[in-house]
Structures are given as structure tokens and as C-alpha cells.
Amino acid sequence: MENFEIKLKTLLSEVIKELMGNVIPLVTSQFYNLAIKRGYFTVKNTPINGRQHGSVIPGQIIDESIMRMAITEVIESFESTKELCDLMSSSGKWYNNAKVGSTRGNFDIINSLPAAFITRIFVLGGHTVNAEVSNFEIAFSELLTFLNKQTVDYTLYIHLSGVYGTVEEIKIAPLAIIKKIGEKVAKDFTLKFGTSHFTNDYQLNATDYALVVKISYPKSEFEDFNRYSATTNIFYDDYIKKLRLTLYLSIGGYFSIGQFFTYTTDWPIIQNIGSLPRFELSLKAIGRYNDLDLLSDRIKNIHKKIESISLKKISPLIDTSLSRLMKSKHSRNISDRTIELAIAFETMIATTKSEVVGLQIKIKLINLIHEHNASEVPFKKLSSFYDLRSTIVHGNSLVQENEKNKLIVDEAEQMIQEGLMSLIILIQNYHEKEIKEALQKSMYYKDPLSKLLIKENM
């Protein structure tokens, strides 16, 4: 073992020894009481066209970010803590020669290391204040591994509300799969947010599904510590955004991307954390679900198309239409869903004032998703959907919640999803104006849209 590693291990041992010898200030602090999350989590359930709750057992989990604050309050005055921070600052080991400037973020990470290390030991000890030697060795091994590599790595679990199935996992991309959450993640999340008013609506079960993504960043990209926090900007990463877009364009009906949770052994720089969902809708309460067993191939096929696109080329109109599609999936009833989908439809397809709007957008959408269409079926499906829209907008009444109307809306949504997918692909190679003009001509010419677009550019 190198001299640096010996000094590091010795100082960490001294900090822990002093803390455990004077643990009363820690366990009686306000932060400590907030850091220990106690509650109940579901251990069994039977998803039959949805999910049913099974038995629950009590448990507890440490909220790592709060526990770090509780520990820091106690150990910051220790001489061994100061020596440890000085060692890390002067050693040049922190980023393993990564090109990182002298930043406040770097300073904060180094100074939070002692508390982060102790918190990790407590987590390894079953989320209790237990500093066993075996757990110290595991945490120290993780620390050395982190110091000697060039990347920061973690696994992101993104909960998918509104889906069920028997398939264990669906591989979407090399680093991304849809899989059942499992008992550990369900337990950790439910306990961590057990005091939240969301609990009843958002309690996770082991058989719920999540999008699971392996993420790796160069250490140099963590120069700004807060910028790369998984609680803030991770959903703006292009890779994640494309995966989310894939799901919204392939899964029909009521669906939402909800809570997320991260797991990592690179705890010095990123914590195992979670977040409550952005939307307060309870899909569990509504009781409407999509069978992933039937959607596996569709999800894979759509992601193959999404992988190669540039998100920057998506126009404001397409983006607005996508937003309305997503909003329709959080609707509380079929009437709201119908209106949101109609707006997504009308925003996506350009119309002229001189013609019947309803007729235009139906024909244009059909021409957008079908190269050669001789069947009246798609037009009749869209006409039935527009009748439901008219019931709300012009008839001053709500759409009845029945299977017939649900099928009408489902079929229209799938056509809108296909239309958006086609537009996203076309916008990669053509200007929005060119696509609009080709769609307008498609109403009067027999040529498919692809041929009309070629003529537009000749």
C-alpha cells in the first residue's frame, strides 16, 4: 500500500474512532432525526391488469445527504478531520490527473469526504449507526477504486407508472433496459419518502417497472459539482432524453415517468439519492395500465429510429405537440385526454384557413404515416376521434368513459405517435416549411410524401 493510502486509512480510522467514542451529539442532533427514515414497504403484490398491494413490513433507511450534514456538525472540529482534508487537498489524488481547475465544487467535495465515508459505512451496516471493521474495509476499497479511475459511474432507476407485465426486462440500448424494480429499490424509495404526502399514491412495488440506465462521466466533467447533480440536470442529457422520447412515442394511454433513484459506489462525488415525481397524478389510483409484454418490439423499433436523430433539430411546433401528447398521458379522464391529443394533432399538422381544418389534418396525418394508403380505415378512425372532440368543444358535454370510446382515443393516439415519429425523422433532413408544403400537396397528388419532398428540393 502506498504511503498516501496508509495515511488516508489511518486518518479515516481516527475520525471514526473519535466520533464513535462521542456519539451522543450525533444521535441527538436535529439532522440525525431527519436522516433516519422509518416506515413500511410492500414485499409482495400480484399485478393482474394493474397491481394489488400485498403484505408490508417495517424498516428504516438513511437519507445520505442529511446524514452527511449531521456527521459534519460533529466531526468538523476534530483535528483528524482537518488533517484528512489537508491530505486530500495536497495529494493531487482526488481527480487522478483529470484536467480540473481550482473550483469551489472541488473544495466542497474534499471537505465533505470524511462525513461521506462514515455515512457509507452506516449504509453498508444496514442503515444503522454501526462502524464495523468489515464495512470500513468495503468503503475504503470503494474510495480507492474511485480515486484511481477516470470516470464517475452510477445506475439510474426511473420509475415507469402505468405499465405492468410478466417480461423481466426489455433491452432498449447497450446501457439502457426496462426491468422490474426489485425489492431493494422499492424498499429504499418507499422508506426514504415514507413521510411524504405522496406515499399512498407513489409507493413502489418490487414488480413495478423502471427504465434502468448505466451512466458514466469523465471526472473532469464534474468540475462544477452542482451542475452534474443527478437531482438537477440528468434529464437534460441527450441520451436520457431520447430514451424518454422513445417511451412516450411507443407506450399508449395513461403513462408517466415518475420517481428516480440512483445507485453508485462513487459516493465521494455523487450520492445514492431519489426524487419525487414532477406530476401529482396517481396512475395507481386510476387503475389503467399498459401491458409491456405486448409493447416490447414496438419500444425497441422506435428507439432504433430515435437513436440517430438530433434533438436540436426538433422544431418548436413538434416540441409543443410532443408536450401535449405527454400531457394527455397524465389526464384524469378520457375527456381531458381527448382534448390534449386533439391539440397535439392540430399543432403537429399545419392547415390553411381556406379549407376545412378537420378534413385537412386527417388526410395529412394519414399521408404522413402511410406511403400508399388505399384503405378508408385510418380516415374513419380519425373521424370517430374528431367526433369525440366535437362532443366536448361544440356539444358542451363530456365523453363517456366506456370501452368503445377508449378504443377510439387509443387508436387515434397511436396514429398521432406515428405521425410525430415521422415528422421527427423528416425534420432531420428537411426544413419545416418544405415538409408543410409537401403535406399540402399530398392532399391533391397521388405521389407519396417522400416523393413530393424530393421534388420540392429539385
ABEGO torsion letter per residue (X at the ends): XBAAAAAAAAAAAAAAAAAAABAAAAAABAAAAAABBBEBBBABBBBBGEBBBBBBBBBBBBBAAAAAAAAAAAAAABAAAAAAAAAAAAAGAAAGGBBBBBBAAAAAAAAAAAAAAAAAAAAAAGGBBBBBAAAAAAAAAAAAAAAABABBBBBBBBBBBGBBEABABBBABAABBBBBAEAAAAAAAAAAAAABAAAAAABBBAABBBBBBBBBBBAAAAABAAAABAAAAAAABAAAAAAAAAAAAABBEBBBBBBBBBBBAAAAABBBBBBBBABABBAAAAGBBBBAAAAAAAAAAAAAAAAABBAAABBAAAAAAAAAAAAAAABABAAAAAAAAAAAAAAABBBBAABBAAAAAAAAAAAAABABBABAAAAAAAAAAAAAAAAAAAAGBBBBBBAAAAAAAAAAAAAAAAAAAAAAAAAAABBAAAAAAAAAAAAABABBAAAAAAAAAX
